[in-house]
Amino acid sequence: MMSLWDDHGVRIPVTVLQVDHCQVTATISKRKKASLEWYHAVQVASSDRTAKTTKKAMQGHFAKAGVTNKHVVREFEVTEDALLEPGTTLSSAHFVPGQFVDCTGTSIGKGFQGTMKKWGFGGLRASHGVSISHRSQGSTGQHQDPGRVFPGKKMAGRMGGDRITTQNMFVVRIDTTLDLIYVKGCVPGHDGGYVLVRDAVKKMHCEAMVNAARGLQVLPVAGLPFPAGTAELAKSLPPILNSPTLSRDPFLARD
């Protein structure tokens, strides 16, 4: 994470994400089971790896697509007119500053933790009869009827290491030279982890719904590239693309 400042001097905490040699490895078109609808998807792989650490089956899969061996392979559902040719290289230009995205990653593992840290329990009293068990969870069951602990009871256990999606993250800046995406806020996972970034589901991009996360004013931005932001498109764009700046100084007193 780092900080950016807009033209008015407002500090924006951002997370820097890198599109690491992201290439299309396959396209999928098939009918859904027990349905007449079609399923279309694009398989994308990222982060180069050596042949020594890649399984033979995956080496053949990557060679068929005409790409180098990759660490991560993921699948994204798209419409039929958005299918890409295998071997196409994607860049950070796929996203536009001012839009909203959903980021999915694996949260940092915390190990076995108690109920106060894991669930936010208040613990027992610090005095007046309580000894040695100030951070315990207290009673977990009832009387003889039902005489058991219900499933799903909040208790101590392993914390973290889960798949988490942070929704409606605001794209502040795009670096087309280094393929960097600056999103406002924090992303689940540790430094160097893999993150899936896709268009926001609950805040779809449109001309009237950009910069709403800033809370003061709505400004339009350029349309999203279709079917995708390729490496060739990035060459025709400026090295740095910033989100629209509010025309009104937020530090000025409101009327």
Secondary structure, DSSP 8 states (H G I E B T S, - for coil): -EEEE-TT--EEEEEEEE--S-EEEEEEEEE-TTSS-EEEEEEEEEEE--GGGS-HHHHHHHHHHT---EEEEEEEE--GGG---TT-BB-GGGS-TT-EEEEEEE----EEE-HHHHH----S-SSSS--S-TT-------BTTB-S--TT---SEEE---EEEEEEEEEEEEETTTTEEEEES--SS-TT---EEEE-SSS---TTSSSGGGSS---------SS--BHHHHHTS-SEEE----SS-TTS---
